[in-house]
Amino acid sequence: MNYGPLLFFGIFLTIASSWCGLVLIPQLQFGGQQAVKLESGEQYPPVRPGGAQRGEAVYRANGCIYCHSQQVRAAEFGADIKRNWGTRRTVALDYIRDKPVMLGTMRTGPDLSNIGVRNPSRSWQLTHLFNPQSTSAGSVMPPFGFLFETRKAGQRPAPDALQLPAPFNPPPGFEVVPTQAANDLVDYLLSLKANVPLPEAK
Amino acid sequence: MSSTPSTSLLKALSPSDHDEDLVQRKALLAEIDASCRLPVLLFFICGTLWLLVGTLFALITSWKMHHPDLLGNIAWLTFGRVRPVHLNTVIFGFASEVAIGVSLWLMCRLCRVTLMHKWIIIMAAVFWNVGVVVGVLGILAGDNTGIEWLEFPPYASPILFFSYALIAVWGIITFRFRREKHLYVSQWYLLAALLWFPWLYSSANIMLIMDPVRGTVQSAVNWWFAHNVLGLWFTPIGLAAIYYFIPKVTGKPIHSYYLSALGFWSLALFYNWNGGHHLVGGPMPAWLVTVSIVASVMMTIPVVTVGINHHLTMKGSFHMLRHSPTLRFMVFGGMNYTVASLHGVLSALRSVSEVTHFTHHTISHAHTGMYAFFTMVMFGSMYYIIPRLTLREWPSAMLIRVHFWFTALGIILYMGPLTLGGILQGYAMLNPDVPFLDVVKLTVPYLKIRTVAGIIIAIGHTAFFINLTWIILRQLQPYRQPTRMIIAATRNAINPALP
């Protein structure tokens, strides 16, 4: 193998093959997928409202993907559906509005494909984000206190102040309120719903 | 040292030619090393500094996994930011920089040409480091792209790409000017890596960040890229180094040319199709995942071929492990290449992946490949190259021993328990009767062992850093006495049969 051009040609050809196979063909096969119209007349997947779109950026910036997947495997593969992480497997259509697609490869925490269905309580989500130990003792999830503001309480507590259980509550006269970023993040989490029945997910 | 009978006969008949030849070869080697000195050392020193930064972030990340309150309320030090900073500093800071340094030096040595216009490479090194600094600050500031292995924000990656283009073009130009007509197996791998990486990096950046494709095509591109960073960038350079240094240190040629060729072309054919096995069970077409699993299984061919070839080259020379740090790191790395790859073949299978995907098992596997194989091979290479660039010997044999044993035992302590913990975690997750929080608690002891392993590895890195600083300081002092390195260089020059 002392012939340089042959070597170059082989090196070029091998990478070109996988680029065609794993990049180009998927793009041609399902890269142009469009939202569908459901029987109810709504579009699926729906466009995320502004808060949820900003929340997607908070999710991305703080690396939630490193511990949470957003994909439900089929009923006969793994225990995803038995764990109530979804009612059906997720399919390509579920992701076409995601920027970027954050499938995830790790489940240090549970899957979040349907967190908006499984736990739609805004106050639970906020309390959990502020300090995961307050709702899930023994969790290894980091606290996201920096998305909240601990401030002096006024005459009346703010309407959105967190109701924290005993050891986690702020000192007397103080209250914990979510910042815009925390509310956006929860908007995003509550928008995660991959439960619309689709023919290809049966 | 053996030499081929024909050359020695010729030399015996014509001693004057021999002397001239020897002097010329010696002069050429000295000239090549001198031309590489500044640029290659720059990559090695900066790479080692990134290694320390990356190790620090690794320890913070690992600690947070069992004590999430550590630095918990500082936005830029939250888990989801320090983890990608760890990955990107060790991949693009440490591993890539040292890999570039080793590749350039090997290329010059094997082509028998000096590194021309070295200021181009020095400039590339500066740009590369600026790119990594900007990228790391970007991630800490919250500009993570959200794409695994490609977290650097869009304002950092073009700097890296520009720098890389300079390096790749320069590597190929050096190759065009080669004086040695015979192409050694290491050169195949180096050329391949130099050409594959820009294709990967530019494709992924364009299709995922600049003008993103839609939906899960992103995931296909993402894992085609991410797996190939290991498969088509680090692995070929690691193998090129093993192919060069084992014969160099043992004084024996590679066992089989045909096995080398088979190993190279089968790797080139199969490795780049592996990426889809990261998406087993995911919302992807079945064919895409299946074709990647098939390619992953086919990886057995290059791995076993290369393993046999290296083993048969080493056979009879294992006693040299006691004295040569380079060889010790190379052999440890080479053995772990086999372990990591065969482990990867197993993990790609659907039945195994059902359990181990989404668990710490994968993290452990990634460290077997990136650390136990590649990083150890790079350490071994630096132990050989740096004394030849500085013309000084390593100041402390003790520090080298500390480096080897702490990193080797540390990574074994990392891999074993975390692999086991991952498997247990996987089985627990498959059982819907086990509450999720119990699955989390089950993994905590293994995560703590991982932190201990990380601390042990960090001690090894510190030892290397001290030795490196020391030898550089010695280099800055006036030259006092000839070292054994000169003698070794002379011996190598006499024997042209060796690479």
Interface residues (C-beta under 8 A of the other chain):
Chain A: M1 N2 G4 L7 F8 G10 I11 F12 T14 I15 S17 S18 W19 G21 L22 V23 P26 Q27 Q29 F30 G31 G32 Q33 Y59 R60 A61 N62 G63 C64 I65 Y66 C67 S69 Q71 R73 A74 F77 G78 A79 K82 R83 R89 T90 V91 A92 L93 D94 Y95 I96 D98 K99 P100 V101 M102 L103 G104 T105 M106 R107 T108 G109 P110 P132 S136 A137 G138 S139 V140 M141 P142 P143 F144 G145 F146
Chain B: K64 M65 H66 P68 D69 G72 N73 I74 A75 T78 F79 G80 R81 R83 P84 G142 D143 N144 T145 G146 I147 E148 F175 K181 H182 L183 W188 L191 A192 L195 W196 W199 L200 S203 M207 L208 P212 V213 R214 G215 T216 V217 Q218 S219 A220 V221 W224 N228 L232 A261 W265 A268 L269 N272 W273 G275 G276 H278 L279 G281 G282 P283 M284 P285 L288 V291 S292 R350 E354 H357 F358 T359 H360 T362 I363 M429 L430 N431 P432 F436 L437 V440 K441 T443 V444 L447
